[in-house]
Amino acid sequence: MGELTRDEVKARAAVAGLEIDEAWFEMVRRLLSEGLAPLHRSDSHALRAVEPAATFDATGNEGAR
């Protein structure tokens, strides 16, 4: 899998409930593509499941539950 497309980034941002300013969009697309590259290269069938799964709060509300 190569670079993420503009539509893929928009879809991921929508799922996370984020809006990306147009001025930052290309940088976000590039950084997301680079950040996900190691995951795309890995063989998910060879990985061992570890619990509990990590969670991520994209809103930045530290400690909010």
N, CA, C and O atoms as CSV, one atom per row, in Angstrom:
chain,resi,resn,atom,element,x,y,z
A,1,MET,N,N,0.850,-1.184,0.000
A,1,MET,CA,C,0.000,0.000,0.000
A,1,MET,C,C,0.887,1.235,0.000
A,1,MET,O,O,1.851,1.306,0.762
A,2,GLY,N,N,0.575,2.191,-0.832
A,2,GLY,CA,C,1.388,3.390,-0.961
A,2,GLY,C,C,0.854,4.547,-0.149
A,2,GLY,O,O,0.319,4.369,0.945
A,3,GLU,N,N,1.005,5.705,-0.691
A,3,GLU,CA,C,0.543,6.928,-0.039
A,3,GLU,C,C,-0.971,6.924,0.107
A,3,GLU,O,O,-1.689,6.422,-0.758
A,4,LEU,N,N,-1.450,7.490,1.212
A,4,LEU,CA,C,-2.890,7.644,1.398
A,4,LEU,C,C,-3.407,8.722,0.461
A,4,LEU,O,O,-2.732,9.725,0.227
A,5,THR,N,N,-4.587,8.518,-0.069
A,5,THR,CA,C,-5.194,9.530,-0.929
A,5,THR,C,C,-5.882,10.580,-0.069
A,5,THR,O,O,-6.097,10.388,1.128
A,6,ARG,N,N,-6.212,11.660,-0.689
A,6,ARG,CA,C,-6.926,12.760,-0.016
A,6,ARG,C,C,-8.254,12.258,0.560
A,6,ARG,O,O,-8.619,12.604,1.684
A,7,ASP,N,N,-8.966,11.449,-0.210
A,7,ASP,CA,C,-10.253,10.930,0.251
A,7,ASP,C,C,-10.089,9.984,1.440
A,7,ASP,O,O,-10.920,9.985,2.347
A,8,GLU,N,N,-9.020,9.173,1.443
A,8,GLU,CA,C,-8.767,8.272,2.562
A,8,GLU,C,C,-8.483,9.048,3.849
A,8,GLU,O,O,-8.952,8.673,4.924
A,9,VAL,N,N,-7.721,10.120,3.733
A,9,VAL,CA,C,-7.418,10.947,4.904
A,9,VAL,C,C,-8.692,11.611,5.409
A,9,VAL,O,O,-8.936,11.645,6.615
A,10,LYS,N,N,-9.501,12.134,4.506
A,10,LYS,CA,C,-10.764,12.763,4.913
A,10,LYS,C,C,-11.672,11.755,5.613
A,10,LYS,O,O,-12.318,12.092,6.605
A,11,ALA,N,N,-11.728,10.526,5.108
A,11,ALA,CA,C,-12.577,9.497,5.715
A,11,ALA,C,C,-12.067,9.152,7.112
A,11,ALA,O,O,-12.864,9.018,8.040
A,12,ARG,N,N,-10.764,9.006,7.275
A,12,ARG,CA,C,-10.197,8.687,8.588
A,12,ARG,C,C,-10.434,9.822,9.575
A,12,ARG,O,O,-10.743,9.577,10.741
A,13,ALA,N,N,-10.291,11.054,9.117
A,13,ALA,CA,C,-10.531,12.206,9.986
A,13,ALA,C,C,-12.005,12.256,10.407
A,13,ALA,O,O,-12.313,12.566,11.557
A,14,ALA,N,N,-12.900,11.954,9.485
A,14,ALA,CA,C,-14.330,11.966,9.801
A,14,ALA,C,C,-14.665,10.909,10.851
A,14,ALA,O,O,-15.442,11.167,11.770
A,15,VAL,N,N,-14.079,9.720,10.716
A,15,VAL,CA,C,-14.315,8.655,11.699
A,15,VAL,C,C,-13.813,9.080,13.075
A,15,VAL,O,O,-14.438,8.768,14.089
A,16,ALA,N,N,-12.686,9.793,13.113
A,16,ALA,CA,C,-12.108,10.250,14.375
A,16,ALA,C,C,-12.803,11.501,14.904
A,16,ALA,O,O,-12.534,11.941,16.022
A,17,GLY,N,N,-13.701,12.076,14.092
A,17,GLY,CA,C,-14.405,13.283,14.508
A,17,GLY,C,C,-13.539,14.528,14.438
A,17,GLY,O,O,-13.737,15.472,15.202
A,18,LEU,N,N,-12.578,14.531,13.520
A,18,LEU,CA,C,-11.654,15.660,13.381
A,18,LEU,C,C,-11.892,16.411,12.080
A,18,LEU,O,O,-12.289,15.835,11.067
A,19,GLU,N,N,-11.640,17.704,12.136
A,19,GLU,CA,C,-11.648,18.517,10.924
A,19,GLU,C,C,-10.220,18.966,10.674
A,19,GLU,O,O,-9.537,19.424,11.590
A,20,ILE,N,N,-9.770,18.834,9.435
A,20,ILE,CA,C,-8.405,19.227,9.084
A,20,ILE,C,C,-8.473,20.502,8.257
A,20,ILE,O,O,-9.125,20.555,7.214
A,21,ASP,N,N,-7.786,21.523,8.748
A,21,ASP,CA,C,-7.720,22.788,8.028
A,21,ASP,C,C,-7.021,22.563,6.692
A,21,ASP,O,O,-6.026,21.840,6.631
A,22,GLU,N,N,-7.517,23.157,5.649
A,22,GLU,CA,C,-6.974,22.963,4.301
A,22,GLU,C,C,-5.491,23.310,4.220
A,22,GLU,O,O,-4.750,22.685,3.460
A,23,ALA,N,N,-5.054,24.297,4.991
A,23,ALA,CA,C,-3.648,24.706,4.979
A,23,ALA,C,C,-2.733,23.612,5.523
A,23,ALA,O,O,-1.552,23.580,5.178
A,24,TRP,N,N,-3.249,22.713,6.367
A,24,TRP,CA,C,-2.464,21.653,6.987
A,24,TRP,C,C,-2.681,20.301,6.337
A,24,TRP,O,O,-2.022,19.325,6.696
A,25,PHE,N,N,-3.593,20.234,5.393
A,25,PHE,CA,C,-4.039,18.950,4.884
A,25,PHE,C,C,-2.921,18.110,4.265
A,25,PHE,O,O,-2.817,16.919,4.558
A,26,GLU,N,N,-2.102,18.696,3.433
A,26,GLU,CA,C,-1.038,17.935,2.762
A,26,GLU,C,C,-0.020,17.404,3.766
A,26,GLU,O,O,0.454,16.275,3.634
A,27,MET,N,N,0.316,18.215,4.770
A,27,MET,CA,C,1.257,17.761,5.793
A,27,MET,C,C,0.648,16.603,6.595
A,27,MET,O,O,1.339,15.626,6.884
A,28,VAL,N,N,-0.627,16.703,6.954
A,28,VAL,CA,C,-1.299,15.636,7.695
A,28,VAL,C,C,-1.334,14.368,6.852
A,28,VAL,O,O,-1.091,13.277,7.369
A,29,ARG,N,N,-1.633,14.495,5.566
A,29,ARG,CA,C,-1.692,13.335,4.674
A,29,ARG,C,C,-0.337,12.641,4.594
A,29,ARG,O,O,-0.263,11.414,4.655
A,30,ARG,N,N,0.721,13.412,4.458
A,30,ARG,CA,C,2.071,12.853,4.361
A,30,ARG,C,C,2.496,12.194,5.667
A,30,ARG,O,O,3.020,11.080,5.657
A,31,LEU,N,N,2.278,12.863,6.779
A,31,LEU,CA,C,2.674,12.301,8.071
A,31,LEU,C,C,1.866,11.048,8.412
A,31,LEU,O,O,2.412,10.099,8.975
A,32,LEU,N,N,0.595,11.035,8.083
A,32,LEU,CA,C,-0.222,9.848,8.326
A,32,LEU,C,C,0.254,8.688,7.452
A,32,LEU,O,O,0.334,7.550,7.916
A,33,SER,N,N,0.566,8.972,6.198
A,33,SER,CA,C,1.090,7.930,5.304
A,33,SER,C,C,2.390,7.356,5.844
A,33,SER,O,O,2.572,6.138,5.864
A,34,GLU,N,N,3.299,8.228,6.284
A,34,GLU,CA,C,4.586,7.774,6.816
A,34,GLU,C,C,4.410,7.029,8.133
A,34,GLU,O,O,5.109,6.049,8.391
A,35,GLY,N,N,3.488,7.484,8.960
A,35,GLY,CA,C,3.262,6.842,10.247
A,35,GLY,C,C,2.645,5.459,10.129
A,35,GLY,O,O,2.923,4.585,10.950
A,36,LEU,N,N,1.814,5.253,9.123
A,36,LEU,CA,C,1.150,3.966,8.932
A,36,LEU,C,C,1.979,2.983,8.104
A,36,LEU,O,O,1.653,1.797,8.054
A,37,ALA,N,N,3.039,3.454,7.457
A,37,ALA,CA,C,3.845,2.592,6.586
A,37,ALA,C,C,4.350,1.328,7.285
A,37,ALA,O,O,4.243,0.247,6.706
A,38,PRO,N,N,4.895,1.414,8.506
A,38,PRO,CA,C,5.358,0.176,9.159
A,38,PRO,C,C,4.226,-0.828,9.399
A,38,PRO,O,O,4.445,-2.037,9.314
A,39,LEU,N,N,3.042,-0.347,9.693
A,39,LEU,CA,C,1.899,-1.249,9.884
A,39,LEU,C,C,1.515,-1.931,8.587
A,39,LEU,O,O,1.163,-3.111,8.584
A,40,HIS,N,N,1.578,-1.207,7.495
A,40,HIS,CA,C,1.231,-1.785,6.197
A,40,HIS,C,C,2.252,-2.829,5.749
A,40,HIS,O,O,1.920,-3.749,5.001
A,41,ARG,N,N,3.506,-2.680,6.214
A,41,ARG,CA,C,4.546,-3.647,5.846
A,41,ARG,C,C,4.513,-4.898,6.704
A,41,ARG,O,O,5.100,-5.914,6.331
A,42,SER,N,N,3.843,-4.848,7.842
A,42,SER,CA,C,3.861,-5.995,8.753
A,42,SER,C,C,2.838,-7.058,8.344
A,42,SER,O,O,1.835,-6.769,7.691
A,43,ASP,N,N,3.125,-8.284,8.746
A,43,ASP,CA,C,2.234,-9.416,8.496
A,43,ASP,C,C,1.346,-9.582,9.725
A,43,ASP,O,O,1.798,-10.094,10.749
A,44,SER,N,N,0.097,-9.159,9.635
A,44,SER,CA,C,-0.797,-9.192,10.795
A,44,SER,C,C,-1.071,-10.613,11.271
A,44,SER,O,O,-1.416,-10.810,12.436
A,45,HIS,N,N,-0.929,-11.596,10.407
A,45,HIS,CA,C,-1.157,-12.982,10.812
A,45,HIS,C,C,-0.026,-13.515,11.694
A,45,HIS,O,O,-0.216,-14.465,12.454
A,46,ALA,N,N,1.143,-12.901,11.585
A,46,ALA,CA,C,2.289,-13.343,12.373
A,46,ALA,C,C,2.344,-12.668,13.747
A,46,ALA,O,O,3.130,-13.066,14.608
A,47,LEU,N,N,1.507,-11.646,13.947
A,47,LEU,CA,C,1.531,-10.924,15.214
A,47,LEU,C,C,0.704,-11.637,16.276
A,47,LEU,O,O,-0.340,-12.216,15.978
A,48,ARG,N,N,1.175,-11.590,17.502
A,48,ARG,CA,C,0.466,-12.186,18.624
A,48,ARG,C,C,-0.408,-11.108,19.267
A,48,ARG,O,O,0.056,-9.992,19.503
A,49,ALA,N,N,-1.654,-11.430,19.546
A,49,ALA,CA,C,-2.571,-10.486,20.177
A,49,ALA,C,C,-2.152,-10.243,21.623
A,49,ALA,O,O,-1.808,-11.180,22.343
A,50,VAL,N,N,-2.185,-8.987,22.039
A,50,VAL,CA,C,-1.841,-8.606,23.403
A,50,VAL,C,C,-2.993,-7.791,23.964
A,50,VAL,O,O,-3.470,-6.858,23.318
A,51,GLU,N,N,-3.433,-8.132,25.140
A,51,GLU,CA,C,-4.528,-7.417,25.789
A,51,GLU,C,C,-4.009,-6.705,27.023
A,51,GLU,O,O,-3.052,-7.195,27.623
A,52,PRO,N,N,-4.560,-5.611,27.433
A,52,PRO,CA,C,-5.662,-4.909,26.794
A,52,PRO,C,C,-5.182,-4.055,25.627
A,52,PRO,O,O,-4.034,-3.611,25.596
A,53,ALA,N,N,-6.043,-3.839,24.705
A,53,ALA,CA,C,-5.709,-3.026,23.542
A,53,ALA,C,C,-5.558,-1.565,23.966
A,53,ALA,O,O,-6.268,-1.087,24.851
A,54,ALA,N,N,-4.636,-0.872,23.329
A,54,ALA,CA,C,-4.432,0.548,23.615
A,54,ALA,C,C,-5.579,1.362,23.045
A,54,ALA,O,O,-6.158,0.993,22.023
A,55,THR,N,N,-5.910,2.467,23.698
A,55,THR,CA,C,-6.944,3.360,23.189
A,55,THR,C,C,-6.323,4.725,22.925
A,55,THR,O,O,-5.256,5.047,23.448
A,56,PHE,N,N,-6.990,5.508,22.124
A,56,PHE,CA,C,-6.497,6.829,21.750
A,56,PHE,C,C,-7.664,7.785,21.699
A,56,PHE,O,O,-8.684,7.498,21.073
A,57,ASP,N,N,-7.518,8.924,22.359
A,57,ASP,CA,C,-8.546,9.968,22.359
A,57,ASP,C,C,-8.070,11.114,21.487
A,57,ASP,O,O,-7.205,11.890,21.895
A,58,ALA,N,N,-8.624,11.226,20.301
A,58,ALA,CA,C,-8.194,12.241,19.331
A,58,ALA,C,C,-8.642,13.649,19.716
A,58,ALA,O,O,-8.187,14.620,19.110
A,59,THR,N,N,-9.518,13.781,20.704
A,59,THR,CA,C,-10.017,15.103,21.084
A,59,THR,C,C,-9.035,15.859,21.959
A,59,THR,O,O,-9.140,17.078,22.089
A,60,GLY,N,N,-8.072,15.149,22.570
A,60,GLY,CA,C,-7.086,15.811,23.423
A,60,GLY,C,C,-7.576,16.039,24.842
A,60,GLY,O,O,-6.943,16.777,25.597
A,61,ASN,N,N,-8.690,15.423,25.223
A,61,ASN,CA,C,-9.215,15.563,26.585
A,61,ASN,C,C,-8.482,14.613,27.512
A,61,ASN,O,O,-8.921,13.483,27.726
A,62,GLU,N,N,-7.365,15.067,28.062
A,62,GLU,CA,C,-6.561,14.218,28.930
A,62,GLU,C,C,-7.332,13.853,30.188
A,62,GLU,O,O,-7.847,14.723,30.890
A,63,GLY,N,N,-7.403,12.566,30.462
A,63,GLY,CA,C,-8.039,12.107,31.685
A,63,GLY,C,C,-9.550,12.164,31.694
A,63,GLY,O,O,-10.162,11.716,32.664
A,64,ALA,N,N,-10.176,12.691,30.665
A,64,ALA,CA,C,-11.641,12.786,30.624
A,64,ALA,C,C,-12.233,11.427,30.358
A,64,ALA,O,O,-11.740,10.692,29.502
A,65,ARG,N,N,-13.263,11.085,31.063
A,65,ARG,CA,C,-13.939,9.802,30.862
A,65,ARG,C,C,-15.411,10.006,30.869
A,65,ARG,O,O,-16.168,9.047,30.716
